[in-house]
Amino acid sequence: MSSVSVSSKATASNTAAPTEYVTVGDNTYAYRQFGSGPGLPLLFLQHFTGTLDNWDSAVTDPLALGRSVILFESTGIGRSTGNVPKTVAGMADHALQFLDALGLSQVDVLGFSLGGMLAQVMVLERPRLFRRIILSGTGPEGGVGVAMDRPELLKIFADQKMPSSEKLLKLFFTTTETSQSAGHQFVQRLALRTEDKDTLTTAEAAGAQLAAMAAWEKSGGEPYADLKKVTQPVLVTNGNNDIMIPTVNSFTLSTHLADAQLITPHSSSSLWNRRSRRRQARSRRPTKSNA
């Protein structure tokens, strides 16, 4: 049995959309839903340690024109109850239960970083549920460096004295003046939401997510074989030098997926720095300049 809380007022932006809840069994999932129109709902799956408050309105709001956007918070993160699974498949199961609880028969999905890993599993588990897919700043099972356990990253993750805004600037943006300027604008947009703020991700939850990504990196069997089973159109995006999920993984995804387009803007992480010039490629291999 499940119970669903639904807002009676359509909201045009994630900065004002109320947090809603759906309960499935022993788990209660937090989410925000806004936008309306005839288009299929678009499900957003968040990055490592990210909460509902970490979605950029410059990304989410334009995509809510003519459709409903759903920001999902996985179990154990923010105000969703339960414990964070230590496998990507376990997280994907929760996201599928959430979609079933909302009574959705088909959606599009955007998975960012860790969320992109979930999206890959979900599409393989329930292919008819998904029409189109966006995989942003993420990597395939068995991908290079997808565990995000490199010392330079762990140092930033574990630094309790570093403000969260500074961490975002270091992780999602390059050191150039234009990229840092875009980063500051991004941080300012996140601050636009002043009420109904989410709960920060705990160290325990972050550790479980890192364990899941470590397991994701240790793939067994034929490399990337599951990607060939995905028949939906997939847009793959990444920065040209992503320091968290190395950009080479996006080239791997676009090479092995049956119907994929690859876009790599000049930024550190693909959803941000939207003003940067975009370089498009389809099923190309990386060079030293963009790996």
C-alpha positions in Angstrom: 0.0 0.0 0.0 1.2 3.6 -0.6 0.0 7.0 0.3 0.7 10.1 -1.8 0.7 13.8 -0.8 0.0 16.0 -3.8 0.2 19.7 -4.0 -3.1 21.4 -5.1 -1.2 24.3 -6.8 1.1 24.0 -9.9 4.4 25.7 -9.2 6.6 27.0 -12.0 10.0 26.7 -10.2 11.9 24.4 -8.0 12.8 27.4 -5.8 9.1 27.5 -4.6 7.8 24.0 -5.2 6.7 22.5 -1.8 8.3 19.3 -0.6 5.9 16.4 -0.8 6.0 12.9 0.4 5.0 9.4 -0.7 5.1 6.4 1.6 5.8 2.9 0.3 5.9 0.2 2.9 8.4 1.3 5.6 9.9 4.0 3.4 8.8 7.6 3.0 10.3 9.4 0.0 10.6 13.2 -0.2 10.2 14.9 -3.6 9.2 18.1 -5.3 7.0 18.3 -8.4 6.3 21.4 -10.5 5.4 22.4 -14.0 2.5 21.2 -16.1 1.6 20.4 -19.7 1.1 17.5 -22.1 4.7 16.3 -22.1 5.8 13.2 -20.2 7.0 13.8 -16.7 10.8 14.2 -16.3 12.3 12.5 -13.3 15.5 14.0 -11.9 18.0 11.7 -10.0 20.6 13.6 -7.9 24.3 13.5 -7.6 26.5 12.2 -4.7 25.4 13.7 -1.4 23.0 16.1 -3.2 19.6 16.8 -1.8 16.5 18.4 -3.3 18.0 21.8 -2.6 21.0 21.1 -4.9 19.1 21.3 -8.2 19.8 24.4 -10.2 16.7 26.3 -11.2 18.5 27.3 -14.5 18.4 23.6 -15.4 15.2 22.4 -14.0 12.8 25.3 -14.7 13.1 25.5 -18.5 12.6 21.8 -18.6 9.3 22.2 -16.7 7.7 24.3 -19.6 5.0 22.0 -21.0 5.6 19.1 -18.6 5.9 18.1 -15.0 9.4 17.9 -13.4 9.8 15.5 -10.5 12.9 15.9 -8.2 13.3 12.6 -6.3 15.2 12.2 -3.0 16.4 8.6 -2.5 16.0 6.7 0.7 18.3 7.9 3.6 19.0 11.3 1.9 17.6 14.6 3.1 14.1 14.0 4.5 13.6 10.6 2.9 13.5 7.9 5.6 15.5 4.7 5.7 19.1 3.8 5.2 21.1 4.5 2.0 21.7 1.2 0.1 25.3 0.3 -0.5 24.6 -0.8 -4.1 23.4 1.2 -7.1 20.8 -1.5 -7.8 19.4 -1.1 -4.3 19.0 2.7 -4.8 17.4 2.1 -8.2 14.8 -0.2 -6.6 13.7 2.6 -4.3 13.3 5.0 -7.3 11.2 2.5 -9.2 9.0 2.0 -6.1 8.6 5.7 -6.0 7.5 6.0 -9.6 5.0 3.1 -9.1 3.6 4.9 -6.0 2.9 8.0 -8.1 1.1 5.8 -10.6 3.3 6.8 -13.6 3.3 4.5 -16.6 6.0 6.3 -18.6 8.5 9.0 -17.9 11.7 10.6 -19.2 14.7 10.5 -16.8 17.7 12.7 -16.2 20.4 11.2 -14.0 23.3 13.3 -12.8 26.5 11.6 -11.5 25.4 8.9 -9.1 21.8 9.5 -10.4 23.0 8.6 -13.8 24.1 5.2 -12.5 20.7 4.7 -11.0 19.0 5.6 -14.3 21.0 3.0 -16.2 19.9 0.2 -13.8 16.3 1.4 -13.8 16.1 1.5 -17.6 17.4 -2.1 -17.8 15.0 -3.3 -15.1 11.9 -1.6 -16.5 12.5 -0.5 -20.1 8.9 0.2 -20.9 8.7 2.8 -18.2 11.2 5.1 -19.8 11.0 6.9 -23.2 14.1 9.1 -23.3 17.2 9.3 -21.1 19.8 12.0 -20.2 23.0 10.8 -18.5 25.0 13.7 -17.2 28.4 13.6 -15.6 28.2 9.9 -15.0 29.7 6.6 -16.0 28.9 3.0 -16.9 29.2 0.0 -14.5 33.0 -0.8 -14.6 33.8 2.7 -15.7 37.1 4.4 -15.0 37.2 6.3 -11.7 33.5 6.1 -11.1 34.1 5.2 -7.4 35.2 8.8 -6.8 37.6 7.6 -4.2 40.7 9.5 -5.3 42.5 11.3 -2.5 42.1 14.8 -3.9 38.3 14.3 -4.0 38.0 12.6 -0.6 40.0 15.5 0.9 37.3 18.0 -0.3 34.4 15.7 0.7 35.7 15.2 4.2 36.7 18.8 4.9 34.1 19.9 7.5 35.5 23.5 7.7 35.1 24.1 3.9 31.8 25.9 3.2 29.5 23.8 1.0 29.5 26.6 -1.6 33.3 26.4 -1.9 33.1 22.7 -2.4 30.6 23.1 -5.2 32.9 25.6 -6.9 35.9 23.3 -6.6 34.0 20.2 -7.8 31.7 21.5 -10.5 33.7 24.3 -12.0 37.2 24.8 -13.4 39.6 27.5 -12.1 39.1 29.9 -15.1 37.5 33.2 -14.5 34.5 32.5 -16.7 33.8 29.1 -15.1 34.2 30.5 -11.5 31.8 33.4 -12.4 29.3 30.9 -13.7 29.8 28.9 -10.5 29.1 31.9 -8.2 25.9 32.5 -10.2 25.0 28.8 -9.6 25.5 29.1 -5.9 23.4 32.3 -5.8 20.6 30.5 -7.5 20.7 27.7 -5.0 20.2 30.4 -2.3 17.0 31.6 -3.8 15.1 28.9 -1.9 14.6 30.4 1.6 11.8 28.2 3.0 11.1 24.5 3.3 14.8 23.8 3.1 16.1 20.2 3.0 18.2 18.3 5.5 21.9 18.0 4.8 23.3 14.6 3.9 25.0 12.8 6.8 28.5 11.4 6.8 27.0 7.9 7.2 24.8 8.4 4.1 27.7 9.7 2.1 29.8 6.7 3.1 27.1 4.3 1.9 26.9 6.2 -1.4 30.7 5.9 -1.8 30.5 2.2 -1.1 27.8 1.8 -3.8 29.9 3.6 -6.3 33.0 1.5 -5.4 30.9 -1.6 -6.1 29.7 0.0 -9.4 33.3 0.4 -10.5 34.1 -3.3 -10.0 32.0 -4.8 -12.7 32.0 -8.5 -13.6 31.3 -10.1 -16.9 31.7 -8.6 -20.3 32.5 -4.9 -20.1 29.6 -2.6 -21.0 27.5 -5.4 -22.3 24.3 -4.1 -20.5 24.6 -0.8 -22.4 23.9 -2.5 -25.6 20.5 -3.6 -24.3 19.4 0.0 -23.9 17.3 0.9 -26.9 15.9 4.3 -25.9 17.5 7.6 -27.3 20.1 8.8 -24.8 21.7 12.2 -24.5 25.1 11.9 -22.8 26.6 15.1 -21.3 29.7 15.9 -19.4 32.3 18.6 -18.8 35.4 18.4 -21.0 37.5 17.6 -17.9 35.2 16.3 -15.1 37.3 15.8 -12.0 34.7 13.6 -10.3 33.5 11.2 -13.0 36.3 11.3 -15.6 35.0 12.5 -19.0 36.3 9.3 -20.7 33.2 7.5 -19.2 30.9 9.7 -21.3 32.7 8.6 -24.4 32.3 5.0 -23.3 28.6 5.5 -22.8 28.1 7.1 -26.2 30.1 4.4 -27.9 28.3 1.4 -26.4 24.8 2.7 -26.2 22.7 1.9 -29.3 21.3 5.4 -29.8 23.3 8.1 -28.1 24.4 11.7 -28.7 27.4 13.1 -26.7 27.7 16.7 -25.7 30.7 18.1 -23.8 30.6 21.8 -22.9 33.7 23.6 -21.6 33.1 23.2 -17.9 34.1 20.9 -15.1 30.7 19.2 -14.7 28.1 19.0 -17.4 24.9 20.5 -16.0 26.5 23.7 -14.9 28.2 26.6 -16.8 25.4 26.7 -19.4 26.8 29.7 -21.2 29.9 27.8 -22.3 30.4 26.9 -25.9 29.2 23.3 -26.6 31.2 20.8 -28.6 29.1 17.9 -29.9 30.3 14.5 -30.9 28.6 11.2 -31.6 30.3 7.9 -30.7 33.8 9.4 -30.6 36.7 8.4 -28.5 38.5 11.0 -26.3 41.8 12.7 -27.0 44.3 13.9 -24.5 42.8 17.4 -24.5 39.3 16.2 -23.3 39.9 13.0 -21.4 
